[in-house]
Amino acid sequence: MTRDARESNFYDALGCLVMRLDRKQTIRFINHSGLKLLGYERIGELFGKPLAMLFPENDPMSIDLTQRIGDESPCAVSAPFESDLLHREGFRVPIAWILNNQNKGAGEAEQTLLVGFDASTMRESQAAATMFQTVSDNFTGSILITAPDNSILYANPALLQMTGYALEELIGKTPAVFKSGQTSGEVYRNLWETIESGGIWNGEMINCRKDGSHYLEFKTIAAIRDSQRQIQFHLAIGEDGSQRQQLQQHIDRLLAFDQMTGLPNRTAFMNLLVGTLNSAAKQGRETTVLHIDIDDFFMVNDAIGANEADLVIVEIAISIKGALRQADTLARLGNDKFAILLGPHDSGFDDVIFDVSERVLAAIRCPVLFTDNPINVTASIGIAGYPVDGESASELLSHAMNATERAKSGGGNSFCRFDAQTASSASGRRELINDLRLAIERNEMFLHFQPQVSLFSGAIIGLETLIRWRHPQRGMVSPGEFIPLAEQSNLIIDIGEWVLSETLRQMRAWLDAGLPLVKVAINLAARHLLAPELHTRIGNALSLQRIDPHMLEIEITEGAMMQDVAGAIRITTLLKKVGVRLSLDDFGTGYSSLAYLSRFPIDVVKIDQSFISDITTNPVNAAIAQATIAMSHKLGKVVLAEGVETEEQMQYLRRNDCDEMQGYYFSRPLPAEDITPMLQEGLTMNLAAKRDSEPRSTVLFVDDEANILASLKRTLRREGYEILTAGSAAEGLSLLATHDIQVIVSDQRMPEMNGTEFLSRVKSLYPETVRMVLSGYSEITAVTDAINKGAVYRFMLKPWDTEMLKKEVIGALRHWRELYASRRKDDRINS
């Protein structure tokens, strides 16, 4: 083997570029690794050629390399430095150099040995590290990185500000320094079990600041592993829970009290009644409810106007409260209706109930002075007692209301006790239940579908399935009449299974007809939700009709979840594993709160129509809707408003960033044959308003694969955005210079400029953009994982999930509006 061959084999084993030059800087040797790095095949292509032929034109780093090679110092081994060489195809290859000037002795030619390493990977790593540092420094939540032994390696400024520590006080210590002793050991055990099994832990901790004060923190903790699955770091992302707690407390206050009278509202009264009945059942006591309805109060409204009539209601509330004992509780149920929960009293319809009822009627009869004119009103009171007249809170109040109607029918200004015999006919109820048992097999049941519409694009994005019953003798029976009977008689599960099967059959029919299928929602009753193996039956039904689980949405009411919280969490988690979407129906009308909402894997929160009906005139309901939208978005939920009937309501919801709506303003529930043409024609809702004079939101996709760009445009074609596409980073920068773009989604690995470098430039040039990566590669997993959990903004992987991509783009645009929209508006006004 020749000397050159032996030398080449030796240097190739190093895996780097090795080049030997003579004193004229002519190439006398280059190894195979170097040839491959520069795009050449044979040494003869470079042998005897000047090194300068590999230099980029007018490159100062190349001049520096030439000067270093010409250094006269003998046997000088330089410190590493960088310069670029030209690849055979003409692009630059960054090289990290080490050179050795050799003089073999007197009379021999001086030589230089150059050793070079591909520096592109190092530069990418440096860019990624720079991006992480920028993200971490500007992230409002805490970021903590620890070594495998849990010693702290890094803490971002937000964590230092949150805890009161300096960085040097934390480095080398463990996160135990933040322990308050108020977080249960079970939380920590679950944390480590999750991490050690390869999962990501999410939860709450009560931590301790340096000054000893405690704070609630919502944490996400994961282990960063290498290719051999060995832990390299632990990464913890945190959010101070105080702001969320304050918002929750504000919402709780809004939801619990009537803002006009200051009395407990219907929700608070029902909560109190549920608790009282539970105690009464355990202690064997009786409980009495009084329902109050002001007689003919519409006449007062007509006479003095709605605003002034509200003032009269306030005075009536004060009068009623003055007539009660200290142990009695008064609540306003709405409009001119009140309820009283009597404090402890002896059994039976005794003097206490009689006395309180008489005093309340007398207090209401006292004239209310309005602009020196007396307003005279009377009231009717209905009375129902536990356990004789009802065993549940809703049943007891319903029967008291029924008794109120009897009092009003007798002329009002009186009270009446519930009488089950005159209130309803038990035999008629049994007959209707028997007919209900046969309704499905007789084909008396059928479905209607109500469209759900995007408040961003106006497009139909979903349907809600609603069951109807056409009785052969009675005609159409209201769902409000037969659904409660079905729930009480256990028929609700059979009806729910039929609705599921029929809905999926109709969805398959639409798909077979070539229609663009949208998500379809069905309602689940409480008893059905907790039925054994529900998730298995739903999964089998979806498979039978070949329906994508993401296209089915299960609607669950607050009451259904509150009956058995632990069971509801278990079944909703199983349903999410099947892949269906979950929505919380009638939000705000039951006994739950947004604190419970965070415990369930809910995708959609539906604001009940009772809050929507007067949202443009009632500040309280408007505040509740705004708070629900804000908190739901914080929790990553979509918000849908029910019962939208006017353009004013629709536009108010749009201005407050509600995502979707359904209601008569767009369409009443319709049979399937009437829905079909709406889907065929792509019917949309007219969103015309002053707000729409502003430019549409613009999303830019940057990817060097044309088929990817085409697919992305198809995915979002109905979302109402202006979509721009660029086949390279350079083209993307050109579009940014000529268009007002809010959101950018870029591929990571592209020729000439990768996604990291492109987005770094965009951040400097166009800081008022929200930037995301959509990549098929994850070589910088640790950094991207930190970015994802830090929500700044997203690093998504190909292939993408369509619904998830839509959700991320919506979230990015919402994030942009929160940060920059008001500033843009102020700039336009000031200009």
KAURBEL-V607847 format. One record per residue. N is the residue number from 1. RES is the residue in three letters. PSI is psi in whole degrees, -180 to 180 (* if undefined). Layout:
n: <N | N>
res: <RES | RES>
psi: <PSI | PSI>
This chain:
n: <1 | 2 | 3 | 4 | 5 | 6 | 7 | 8 | 9 | 10 | 11 | 12 | 13 | 14 | 15 | 16 | 17 | 18 | 19 | 20 | 21 | 22 | 23 | 24 | 25 | 26 | 27 | 28 | 29 | 30 | 31 | 32 | 33 | 34 | 35 | 36 | 37 | 38 | 39 | 40 | 41 | 42 | 43 | 44 | 45 | 46 | 47 | 48 | 49 | 50 | 51 | 52 | 53 | 54 | 55 | 56 | 57 | 58 | 59 | 60 | 61 | 62 | 63 | 64 | 65 | 66 | 67 | 68 | 69 | 70 | 71 | 72 | 73 | 74 | 75 | 76 | 77 | 78 | 79 | 80 | 81 | 82 | 83 | 84 | 85 | 86 | 87 | 88 | 89 | 90 | 91 | 92 | 93 | 94 | 95 | 96 | 97 | 98 | 99 | 100 | 101 | 102 | 103 | 104 | 105 | 106 | 107 | 108 | 109 | 110 | 111 | 112 | 113 | 114 | 115 | 116 | 117 | 118 | 119 | 120 | 121 | 122 | 123 | 124 | 125 | 126 | 127 | 128 | 129 | 130 | 131 | 132 | 133 | 134 | 135 | 136 | 137 | 138 | 139 | 140 | 141 | 142 | 143 | 144 | 145 | 146 | 147 | 148 | 149 | 150 | 151 | 152 | 153 | 154 | 155 | 156 | 157 | 158 | 159 | 160 | 161 | 162 | 163 | 164 | 165 | 166 | 167 | 168 | 169 | 170 | 171 | 172 | 173 | 174 | 175 | 176 | 177 | 178 | 179 | 180 | 181 | 182 | 183 | 184 | 185 | 186 | 187 | 188 | 189 | 190 | 191 | 192 | 193 | 194 | 195 | 196 | 197 | 198 | 199 | 200 | 201 | 202 | 203 | 204 | 205 | 206 | 207 | 208 | 209 | 210 | 211 | 212 | 213 | 214 | 215 | 216 | 217 | 218 | 219 | 220 | 221 | 222 | 223 | 224 | 225 | 226 | 227 | 228 | 229 | 230 | 231 | 232 | 233 | 234 | 235 | 236 | 237 | 238 | 239 | 240 | 241 | 242 | 243 | 244 | 245 | 246 | 247 | 248 | 249 | 250 | 251 | 252 | 253 | 254 | 255 | 256 | 257 | 258 | 259 | 260 | 261 | 262 | 263 | 264 | 265 | 266 | 267 | 268 | 269 | 270 | 271 | 272 | 273 | 274 | 275 | 276 | 277 | 278 | 279 | 280 | 281 | 282 | 283 | 284 | 285 | 286 | 287 | 288 | 289 | 290 | 291 | 292 | 293 | 294 | 295 | 296 | 297 | 298 | 299 | 300 | 301 | 302 | 303 | 304 | 305 | 306 | 307 | 308 | 309 | 310 | 311 | 312 | 313 | 314 | 315 | 316 | 317 | 318 | 319 | 320 | 321 | 322 | 323 | 324 | 325 | 326 | 327 | 328 | 329 | 330 | 331 | 332 | 333 | 334 | 335 | 336 | 337 | 338 | 339 | 340 | 341 | 342 | 343 | 344 | 345 | 346 | 347 | 348 | 349 | 350 | 351 | 352 | 353 | 354 | 355 | 356 | 357 | 358 | 359 | 360 | 361 | 362 | 363 | 364 | 365 | 366 | 367 | 368 | 369 | 370 | 371 | 372 | 373 | 374 | 375 | 376 | 377 | 378 | 379 | 380 | 381 | 382 | 383 | 384 | 385 | 386 | 387 | 388 | 389 | 390 | 391 | 392 | 393 | 394 | 395 | 396 | 397 | 398 | 399 | 400 | 401 | 402 | 403 | 404 | 405 | 406 | 407 | 408 | 409 | 410 | 411 | 412 | 413 | 414 | 415 | 416 | 417 | 418 | 419 | 420 | 421 | 422 | 423 | 424 | 425 | 426 | 427 | 428 | 429 | 430 | 431 | 432 | 433 | 434 | 435 | 436 | 437 | 438 | 439 | 440 | 441 | 442 | 443 | 444 | 445 | 446 | 447 | 448 | 449 | 450 | 451 | 452 | 453 | 454 | 455 | 456 | 457 | 458 | 459 | 460 | 461 | 462 | 463 | 464 | 465 | 466 | 467 | 468 | 469 | 470 | 471 | 472 | 473 | 474 | 475 | 476 | 477 | 478 | 479 | 480 | 481 | 482 | 483 | 484 | 485 | 486 | 487 | 488 | 489 | 490 | 491 | 492 | 493 | 494 | 495 | 496 | 497 | 498 | 499 | 500 | 501 | 502 | 503 | 504 | 505 | 506 | 507 | 508 | 509 | 510 | 511 | 512 | 513 | 514 | 515 | 516 | 517 | 518 | 519 | 520 | 521 | 522 | 523 | 524 | 525 | 526 | 527 | 528 | 529 | 530 | 531 | 532 | 533 | 534 | 535 | 536 | 537 | 538 | 539 | 540 | 541 | 542 | 543 | 544 | 545 | 546 | 547 | 548 | 549 | 550 | 551 | 552 | 553 | 554 | 555 | 556 | 557 | 558 | 559 | 560 | 561 | 562 | 563 | 564 | 565 | 566 | 567 | 568 | 569 | 570 | 571 | 572 | 573 | 574 | 575 | 576 | 577 | 578 | 579 | 580 | 581 | 582 | 583 | 584 | 585 | 586 | 587 | 588 | 589 | 590 | 591 | 592 | 593 | 594 | 595 | 596 | 597 | 598 | 599 | 600 | 601 | 602 | 603 | 604 | 605 | 606 | 607 | 608 | 609 | 610 | 611 | 612 | 613 | 614 | 615 | 616 | 617 | 618 | 619 | 620 | 621 | 622 | 623 | 624 | 625 | 626 | 627 | 628 | 629 | 630 | 631 | 632 | 633 | 634 | 635 | 636 | 637 | 638 | 639 | 640 | 641 | 642 | 643 | 644 | 645 | 646 | 647 | 648 | 649 | 650 | 651 | 652 | 653 | 654 | 655 | 656 | 657 | 658 | 659 | 660 | 661 | 662 | 663 | 664 | 665 | 666 | 667 | 668 | 669 | 670 | 671 | 672 | 673 | 674 | 675 | 676 | 677 | 678 | 679 | 680 | 681 | 682 | 683 | 684 | 685 | 686 | 687 | 688 | 689 | 690 | 691 | 692 | 693 | 694 | 695 | 696 | 697 | 698 | 699 | 700 | 701 | 702 | 703 | 704 | 705 | 706 | 707 | 708 | 709 | 710 | 711 | 712 | 713 | 714 | 715 | 716 | 717 | 718 | 719 | 720 | 721 | 722 | 723 | 724 | 725 | 726 | 727 | 728 | 729 | 730 | 731 | 732 | 733 | 734 | 735 | 736 | 737 | 738 | 739 | 740 | 741 | 742 | 743 | 744 | 745 | 746 | 747 | 748 | 749 | 750 | 751 | 752 | 753 | 754 | 755 | 756 | 757 | 758 | 759 | 760 | 761 | 762 | 763 | 764 | 765 | 766 | 767 | 768 | 769 | 770 | 771 | 772 | 773 | 774 | 775 | 776 | 777 | 778 | 779 | 780 | 781 | 782 | 783 | 784 | 785 | 786 | 787 | 788 | 789 | 790 | 791 | 792 | 793 | 794 | 795 | 796 | 797 | 798 | 799 | 800 | 801 | 802 | 803 | 804 | 805 | 806 | 807 | 808 | 809 | 810 | 811 | 812 | 813 | 814 | 815 | 816 | 817 | 818 | 819 | 820 | 821 | 822 | 823 | 824 | 825 | 826 | 827 | 828 | 829 | 830 | 831>
res: <MET | THR | ARG | ASP | ALA | ARG | GLU | SER | ASN | PHE | TYR | ASP | ALA | LEU | GLY | CYS | LEU | VAL | MET | ARG | LEU | ASP | ARG | LYS | GLN | THR | ILE | ARG | PHE | ILE | ASN | HIS | SER | GLY | LEU | LYS | LEU | LEU | GLY | TYR | GLU | ARG | ILE | GLY | GLU | LEU | PHE | GLY | LYS | PRO | LEU | ALA | MET | LEU | PHE | PRO | GLU | ASN | ASP | PRO | MET | SER | ILE | ASP | LEU | THR | GLN | ARG | ILE | GLY | ASP | GLU | SER | PRO | CYS | ALA | VAL | SER | ALA | PRO | PHE | GLU | SER | ASP | LEU | LEU | HIS | ARG | GLU | GLY | PHE | ARG | VAL | PRO | ILE | ALA | TRP | ILE | LEU | ASN | ASN | GLN | ASN | LYS | GLY | ALA | GLY | GLU | ALA | GLU | GLN | THR | LEU | LEU | VAL | GLY | PHE | ASP | ALA | SER | THR | MET | ARG | GLU | SER | GLN | ALA | ALA | ALA | THR | MET | PHE | GLN | THR | VAL | SER | ASP | ASN | PHE | THR | GLY | SER | ILE | LEU | ILE | THR | ALA | PRO | ASP | ASN | SER | ILE | LEU | TYR | ALA | ASN | PRO | ALA | LEU | LEU | GLN | MET | THR | GLY | TYR | ALA | LEU | GLU | GLU | LEU | ILE | GLY | LYS | THR | PRO | ALA | VAL | PHE | LYS | SER | GLY | GLN | THR | SER | GLY | GLU | VAL | TYR | ARG | ASN | LEU | TRP | GLU | THR | ILE | GLU | SER | GLY | GLY | ILE | TRP | ASN | GLY | GLU | MET | ILE | ASN | CYS | ARG | LYS | ASP | GLY | SER | HIS | TYR | LEU | GLU | PHE | LYS | THR | ILE | ALA | ALA | ILE | ARG | ASP | SER | GLN | ARG | GLN | ILE | GLN | PHE | HIS | LEU | ALA | ILE | GLY | GLU | ASP | GLY | SER | GLN | ARG | GLN | GLN | LEU | GLN | GLN | HIS | ILE | ASP | ARG | LEU | LEU | ALA | PHE | ASP | GLN | MET | THR | GLY | LEU | PRO | ASN | ARG | THR | ALA | PHE | MET | ASN | LEU | LEU | VAL | GLY | THR | LEU | ASN | SER | ALA | ALA | LYS | GLN | GLY | ARG | GLU | THR | THR | VAL | LEU | HIS | ILE | ASP | ILE | ASP | ASP | PHE | PHE | MET | VAL | ASN | ASP | ALA | ILE | GLY | ALA | ASN | GLU | ALA | ASP | LEU | VAL | ILE | VAL | GLU | ILE | ALA | ILE | SER | ILE | LYS | GLY | ALA | LEU | ARG | GLN | ALA | ASP | THR | LEU | ALA | ARG | LEU | GLY | ASN | ASP | LYS | PHE | ALA | ILE | LEU | LEU | GLY | PRO | HIS | ASP | SER | GLY | PHE | ASP | ASP | VAL | ILE | PHE | ASP | VAL | SER | GLU | ARG | VAL | LEU | ALA | ALA | ILE | ARG | CYS | PRO | VAL | LEU | PHE | THR | ASP | ASN | PRO | ILE | ASN | VAL | THR | ALA | SER | ILE | GLY | ILE | ALA | GLY | TYR | PRO | VAL | ASP | GLY | GLU | SER | ALA | SER | GLU | LEU | LEU | SER | HIS | ALA | MET | ASN | ALA | THR | GLU | ARG | ALA | LYS | SER | GLY | GLY | GLY | ASN | SER | PHE | CYS | ARG | PHE | ASP | ALA | GLN | THR | ALA | SER | SER | ALA | SER | GLY | ARG | ARG | GLU | LEU | ILE | ASN | ASP | LEU | ARG | LEU | ALA | ILE | GLU | ARG | ASN | GLU | MET | PHE | LEU | HIS | PHE | GLN | PRO | GLN | VAL | SER | LEU | PHE | SER | GLY | ALA | ILE | ILE | GLY | LEU | GLU | THR | LEU | ILE | ARG | TRP | ARG | HIS | PRO | GLN | ARG | GLY | MET | VAL | SER | PRO | GLY | GLU | PHE | ILE | PRO | LEU | ALA | GLU | GLN | SER | ASN | LEU | ILE | ILE | ASP | ILE | GLY | GLU | TRP | VAL | LEU | SER | GLU | THR | LEU | ARG | GLN | MET | ARG | ALA | TRP | LEU | ASP | ALA | GLY | LEU | PRO | LEU | VAL | LYS | VAL | ALA | ILE | ASN | LEU | ALA | ALA | ARG | HIS | LEU | LEU | ALA | PRO | GLU | LEU | HIS | THR | ARG | ILE | GLY | ASN | ALA | LEU | SER | LEU | GLN | ARG | ILE | ASP | PRO | HIS | MET | LEU | GLU | ILE | GLU | ILE | THR | GLU | GLY | ALA | MET | MET | GLN | ASP | VAL | ALA | GLY | ALA | ILE | ARG | ILE | THR | THR | LEU | LEU | LYS | LYS | VAL | GLY | VAL | ARG | LEU | SER | LEU | ASP | ASP | PHE | GLY | THR | GLY | TYR | SER | SER | LEU | ALA | TYR | LEU | SER | ARG | PHE | PRO | ILE | ASP | VAL | VAL | LYS | ILE | ASP | GLN | SER | PHE | ILE | SER | ASP | ILE | THR | THR | ASN | PRO | VAL | ASN | ALA | ALA | ILE | ALA | GLN | ALA | THR | ILE | ALA | MET | SER | HIS | LYS | LEU | GLY | LYS | VAL | VAL | LEU | ALA | GLU | GLY | VAL | GLU | THR | GLU | GLU | GLN | MET | GLN | TYR | LEU | ARG | ARG | ASN | ASP | CYS | ASP | GLU | MET | GLN | GLY | TYR | TYR | PHE | SER | ARG | PRO | LEU | PRO | ALA | GLU | ASP | ILE | THR | PRO | MET | LEU | GLN | GLU | GLY | LEU | THR | MET | ASN | LEU | ALA | ALA | LYS | ARG | ASP | SER | GLU | PRO | ARG | SER | THR | VAL | LEU | PHE | VAL | ASP | ASP | GLU | ALA | ASN | ILE | LEU | ALA | SER | LEU | LYS | ARG | THR | LEU | ARG | ARG | GLU | GLY | TYR | GLU | ILE | LEU | THR | ALA | GLY | SER | ALA | ALA | GLU | GLY | LEU | SER | LEU | LEU | ALA | THR | HIS | ASP | ILE | GLN | VAL | ILE | VAL | SER | ASP | GLN | ARG | MET | PRO | GLU | MET | ASN | GLY | THR | GLU | PHE | LEU | SER | ARG | VAL | LYS | SER | LEU | TYR | PRO | GLU | THR | VAL | ARG | MET | VAL | LEU | SER | GLY | TYR | SER | GLU | ILE | THR | ALA | VAL | THR | ASP | ALA | ILE | ASN | LYS | GLY | ALA | VAL | TYR | ARG | PHE | MET | LEU | LYS | PRO | TRP | ASP | THR | GLU | MET | LEU | LYS | LYS | GLU | VAL | ILE | GLY | ALA | LEU | ARG | HIS | TRP | ARG | GLU | LEU | TYR | ALA | SER | ARG | ARG | LYS | ASP | ASP | ARG | ILE | ASN | SER>
psi: <133 | 165 | -44 | -38 | -44 | -42 | -43 | -44 | -40 | -48 | -33 | -30 | -22 | -21 | 21 | 174 | 128 | 127 | 138 | 132 | 151 | -176 | -19 | 10 | 41 | 140 | 119 | -17 | 143 | 136 | 171 | -35 | -41 | -43 | -45 | -41 | -36 | 1 | 15 | 160 | -35 | 148 | -28 | -21 | -20 | -19 | 133 | -2 | 148 | 143 | -30 | -21 | -16 | 2 | 140 | 151 | 134 | 44 | 116 | -30 | -32 | -37 | -41 | -41 | -43 | -42 | -39 | -39 | -36 | 2 | 128 | -10 | 125 | 145 | 34 | 119 | 116 | 159 | 153 | 143 | 169 | 148 | 170 | 148 | 156 | 131 | 158 | -30 | -3 | -10 | 161 | 143 | 113 | 132 | 133 | 119 | 148 | 126 | 153 | 110 | 121 | 140 | 106 | -8 | 172 | 135 | -7 | 154 | 136 | 139 | 157 | 131 | 120 | 131 | 124 | 147 | 141 | 117 | 1 | -41 | -41 | -39 | -40 | -43 | -40 | -41 | -42 | -42 | -38 | -43 | -44 | -43 | -43 | -46 | -48 | -42 | -30 | -6 | 133 | -16 | 173 | 145 | 127 | 131 | 130 | 158 | 172 | -30 | 8 | 11 | 142 | 128 | -31 | 143 | 133 | 167 | -36 | -38 | -42 | -42 | -37 | -36 | -18 | 3 | 155 | 156 | -43 | -20 | -16 | -33 | 128 | -20 | 177 | 164 | -7 | -18 | -20 | -4 | 136 | -14 | -2 | -10 | 132 | 152 | -27 | -35 | -46 | -37 | -44 | -38 | -53 | -33 | -40 | -47 | -44 | -24 | 3 | 8 | 178 | 125 | 135 | 136 | -172 | 146 | 144 | 108 | 173 | 132 | 173 | -35 | 3 | -10 | 153 | 153 | 149 | 132 | 133 | 120 | 147 | 122 | 135 | 158 | 133 | 120 | 156 | -173 | -22 | 12 | 20 | 139 | 126 | -40 | 164 | 133 | 127 | 126 | 134 | 157 | 129 | 123 | -2 | -41 | -42 | -38 | -41 | -43 | -40 | -44 | -39 | -43 | -43 | -41 | -43 | -40 | -21 | -21 | 142 | 120 | -20 | -42 | -16 | 3 | 159 | 143 | -171 | -44 | -48 | -39 | -43 | -38 | -46 | -42 | -40 | -48 | -40 | -40 | -37 | -44 | -40 | -37 | -40 | -35 | -4 | 31 | 165 | 156 | 140 | 137 | 134 | 130 | 129 | 130 | 122 | 130 | 129 | 44 | -16 | -27 | -34 | -43 | -47 | -34 | -42 | -6 | 155 | -43 | -43 | -34 | -32 | -38 | -35 | -40 | -42 | -44 | -38 | -41 | -42 | -41 | -44 | -46 | -36 | -20 | -7 | 163 | 165 | -30 | -11 | 151 | 127 | 137 | 151 | 120 | -19 | 149 | -117 | 31 | 138 | 166 | 149 | 131 | 111 | 143 | -178 | 137 | 169 | 161 | 153 | 171 | 84 | -168 | -29 | -50 | -43 | -46 | -47 | -44 | -43 | -42 | -37 | -45 | -41 | -40 | -39 | -32 | -19 | 129 | 142 | 122 | 127 | 115 | 47 | 5 | 128 | 137 | 119 | 127 | 159 | 175 | 162 | 139 | 131 | 142 | 134 | 140 | 143 | 137 | 2 | -44 | -6 | 151 | -11 | 163 | -47 | -39 | -42 | -47 | -41 | -42 | -34 | -38 | -39 | -40 | -33 | -41 | -38 | -39 | -39 | -38 | -21 | 7 | -6 | -173 | 41 | 174 | 157 | 140 | 148 | 136 | 109 | -33 | -41 | -17 | -38 | 164 | 113 | -37 | -38 | -36 | -44 | -37 | -42 | -37 | -41 | -40 | -36 | -34 | -31 | -6 | -40 | -49 | -22 | 5 | 34 | -16 | 145 | 169 | 145 | 159 | 130 | 125 | 145 | 134 | 141 | 130 | 2 | -45 | -19 | -2 | 153 | 120 | -2 | 171 | 145 | 129 | 130 | 130 | 145 | 150 | 120 | 101 | 139 | -30 | -42 | -17 | -147 | 124 | 129 | 138 | -32 | -18 | -43 | -24 | -45 | -37 | -41 | -39 | -40 | -31 | 7 | 8 | -12 | -30 | -44 | -42 | -43 | -40 | -38 | -42 | -43 | -50 | -44 | -37 | -47 | -36 | -42 | -38 | -42 | -39 | -42 | -41 | -45 | -26 | 1 | 17 | 149 | 102 | 137 | 168 | 145 | 133 | 138 | 153 | 138 | 128 | 164 | -46 | -38 | -39 | -39 | 9 | 143 | 141 | 31 | -44 | -35 | -43 | -40 | -42 | -42 | -40 | -40 | -42 | -41 | -41 | 1 | 51 | 133 | 124 | -31 | -16 | -5 | 132 | 131 | 121 | 128 | 135 | 159 | -45 | -38 | -39 | -33 | -19 | -38 | 88 | -47 | -44 | -39 | -40 | -43 | -49 | -37 | -34 | -41 | -39 | -39 | -33 | -31 | -32 | 1 | 161 | 153 | 138 | 148 | 112 | 151 | 41 | 138 | -8 | -11 | -143 | 5 | 179 | 174 | -20 | -40 | -35 | -38 | -16 | -14 | 145 | 57 | 139 | -36 | 135 | 124 | 118 | 126 | 148 | -20 | -27 | -23 | -31 | -35 | 32 | -25 | -5 | -18 | 106 | -32 | -51 | -34 | -42 | -40 | -45 | -44 | -44 | -39 | -43 | -46 | -49 | -40 | -42 | -39 | -34 | 4 | 22 | 151 | 144 | 128 | 132 | 132 | 154 | 33 | 120 | -13 | 159 | -35 | -44 | -45 | -47 | -34 | -44 | -40 | -44 | -25 | 20 | 24 | 140 | -44 | 165 | 161 | 151 | 174 | -20 | -37 | -49 | 140 | 167 | 139 | 154 | 163 | -38 | -23 | -23 | -35 | -52 | -29 | -39 | -38 | -44 | -7 | 43 | 135 | 160 | 137 | 118 | 16 | 127 | 173 | -37 | -32 | -1 | -15 | 155 | 150 | 154 | 137 | 131 | 131 | 126 | 131 | 119 | 141 | 1 | 117 | -36 | -32 | -46 | -41 | -41 | -40 | -41 | -40 | -40 | -39 | 15 | -24 | 10 | -7 | 10 | 158 | 121 | 123 | 147 | 147 | 138 | 0 | 166 | -39 | -43 | -36 | -42 | -36 | -44 | -37 | -31 | -22 | -3 | 151 | 104 | 133 | -41 | 136 | 129 | 114 | 145 | 159 | -50 | 105 | 152 | 153 | -48 | 122 | 173 | -37 | -47 | -41 | -48 | -28 | -42 | -41 | -40 | -38 | -42 | -38 | 73 | -24 | 53 | 156 | 124 | 135 | 156 | 135 | 104 | 152 | 3 | 149 | 44 | -19 | 53 | -43 | -44 | -46 | -35 | -41 | -40 | -45 | -48 | -21 | -6 | 42 | 76 | -58 | 146 | 108 | 151 | 144 | 152 | 148 | 155 | 125 | -51 | -39 | -41 | -45 | -44 | -41 | -39 | -43 | -45 | -39 | -42 | -38 | -40 | -41 | -44 | -40 | -37 | -40 | -20 | -46 | -35 | -42 | -42 | -43 | -39 | -41 | -41 | -44 | -27 | *>
